[in-house]
Amino acid sequence: MISIIARTAIIFFTFNSSLATGQILYPTLVESLQDSDKDGVIDVRDLCANTPRGTDVNNDGCPLTELEYFRFNFAAQFEVGRYQLKNEFHSSLHTLASLLQDNPETLVLIEGHTDNIGSESFNLTLSQKRAHAIAHALTSVFDISPDRIRAFGYGPNRPIASNETETDQLLNRRVSGEIVKPLLNKNLDVTIRFKMNRGNMNQEYRSLLKNVGQQLQDNPDALALIEGYTDSTGSQRQNTLLSTARANKVAEILRTEYDIPEERLKALGHGEAHPIASNRTLEGRQQNRRVTIKIVTPFKATTEILLPKWTIWSVDQNQ
């Protein structure tokens, strides 16, 4: 058998008047076909040089990025009954704060959780304090507007472990949450009015809730941000409880009648805070006794951001 090895040189001809000259451009061609970062795209077409080895790239040689929902779960190992955030852990919030600063249209939902040790009422309060500890750091250290933060306390009601062992209980003492973006369609925002000291919703608002339920069914990634308010009548504690009960009542209707999962319903009571009218008049107080519903969607970031583990604790659980 005879093996034949052929060497080929590519010759480009240029014409000047009637004179044809040949020029061998083999080295230049090799250079033009170089792929310096070995990403499969030659240098002359590569818009992103020095891509790390093994990176998936598009036709321009730039890294492929997938839009991912931005959710976070602080691996915050709370001691029993503790909630305060030590100053040295503020640096751990930097990534979250930077993302909020770069995307001013977003909101952040912060959820505090506890294990099942102690009474439910104590744990609800404790979980709220844990969420508010994060919220306070974002506002005071990183200048994030309080209007962009919602802090929820779920107590022991949404565990991620069984609570049967100390390890499970430790996992349940946590702060989690996500960044969301309100839908631009203002027609989807709903306001429900309540009678004085009443937590039940009037039947006239059922049609509004039907529209909300339908929107949530049609958009399985969407969440309902449900916020309750009162007028200034009564004590602050009573108003907080009443506004929370109103928000929870609306959430219950959406969950039971429209089959919306509990984790997609974010109910929160603000009490008499954030009035939209004067509490000095009957009309103003009627305006302030309300529940608002805003449909939001999870914010999508181009890269998944991992937050470091850190610990939250308090030297005085009674503060």
Buried (B, 14 or more C-beta within 10 A) or exposed (E): EEEEEEEEEEEEEEEEEEEEEEEEEEEEEEEEEEBEBEBEBEBEEBEBEEBEEEEEBEEEBBBEEEEBBBBBEBEBBBEBBBBBBEEEBBEBBEBBBEBBEEBEEBBBBBBBBBBBBBEEEBBBBBBBBBBBBBBBBBBEBBEBEEEBBBBBBBBBBBBEBEBEEEEBBBBBBBBBBBBBBBBEEEEBBBEBBBEEEEBEBEEEBEEBBBEBBEBBEEBEEBBBBBBBBBBBBBEEEBBBBBBBBBBBBBBEBBBEEBEBEBEBBBBBBBBBBEBEBEBEEEEBBBBBBBBBBBBBBBBEBEEEBEBEEBBBBBEEBEE
